[in-house]
């Protein structure tokens, strides 16, 4: 299977390295994955040329996320589908804005769309929701979906730091972005929750439908109060039907030691589903960072390749 | 897709009911699953007739597990593959004894083998290990894999019951089998651990390779001692490489409140993987009982059907 990579930032470069490292293990499983095109985000002329002359079988999309327009990822995905290519994407933008349209287009073109990387990197939230819960009705989705916020809350609690001091530490360690507003104001959590909701509950919601409160309103005093009560703050996203109406909310909540979220510390994440026939399912862990994101892309590629199992 | 069900015990009957209940939801997803044959375990003549005259596309195997011979499931699976049928199985026997042979045979016949139901019913241990960790090397497998033992340990601890009293309660509630030896002596855990190990670590081990100690040696005094130390006993199965040698062990271990296993109570289960590129992954929950087992079979069927996506 020939892969074309668009986007050579951190995730794209990590993917190139990972594919090299895993080449022997993949071949041993009968999977022949070759990176035949590497295309810079700016250079869409190269992309058109690739499509026209010598198309690949799958597009690996590592373009930067634009949550307003979904571009440039959105256009790349549509062009790939038109040319009969599968797509796996680390870019959340197009999935956030146009999941159902793109999914339909993939089906009409007989190809697959892999989005496992868009809802928490290595945490297999989408994969588990789609494959491990196939056939069950998912009744609610809940989770700690942003590692940076979780790290900051722990720093404030354990090291008695102010919000700004804890944020600075998270930035120093590369856990929070230079512009941390998406993380700490709850929007990263909201984006992931929204994708999970639209995909797994078959909804068609927008970011404006999510009630979002981040962790910026919490101070040392709040965290000390919680600690004295034996509780810990966690930034939680939740989608659930209440009186047949879907409520989507992101907010900091407190949990005691009997609750599994209490123990999700550092930059770890967790997602929890309730279902009709397969009970409750809690998934936690998943590495963070560009290398884990690359591994998450590779996971989607392998699952698609095994499904189509083309051998050379 | 036409399904043939072999075995009409608890799981088989629950599957028939579930397939009826889910018919509309499945059709809405473009999945047309029809049960065209229901065959009693004793009646292999009916099975041969079904294969010869009017074969189905997939065999749903709900035969009783025989961990010594793997029969009758083993013969049913091989016959199905020869006739180009996919197989999903709730019967652990053939998978325990001959996974690699059957997997190879499925590949050679261009069909799929679904075994998600064999390692904890609704708990997606195999599914997560195969699909959510695709491309990663799994370094260790660990878990609380037997709900009955977990329930008995909690009853002994919380209700100060003796082992026999707690076992009687588990049997009264239908959590433990009438012959509970597989559960409490650790063999059910060992069987699930062995399947996970052979499948996910690509090993070829047998039950004799697992060091097994169940919970029958624990008494009220042991559990009280642990409680006073703030710890809880859990029956844990673990496969890990130590100095390049695979060690497989089932034994009761104690855990404190900081450890996630401490909070896995009642008949809940958990499985935990460590990997090279996707970090650590912990999955807990999953309903128990025949209905959950049926839902687990349906999950495998849907994943296979979506892969082959035959529309009418």
Interface residues (C-beta under 8 A of the other chain):
Chain A: X18 X22 X25 X26 X122 X124 X127 X128 X131 X132 X133 X134 X135 X136 X137 X257 X258 X260 X263 X277 X278 X279 X280 X281 X282 X283 X284 X285 X286 X287 X288 X291 X292 X294 X295 X296 X298 X299 X301 X302 X303 X306 X307
Chain B: X18 X22 X25 X26 X122 X124 X127 X128 X131 X132 X133 X134 X135 X136 X137 X257 X258 X260 X263 X277 X278 X279 X280 X281 X282 X283 X284 X285 X286 X287 X288 X291 X292 X294 X295 X296 X298 X299 X301 X302 X303 X306 X307
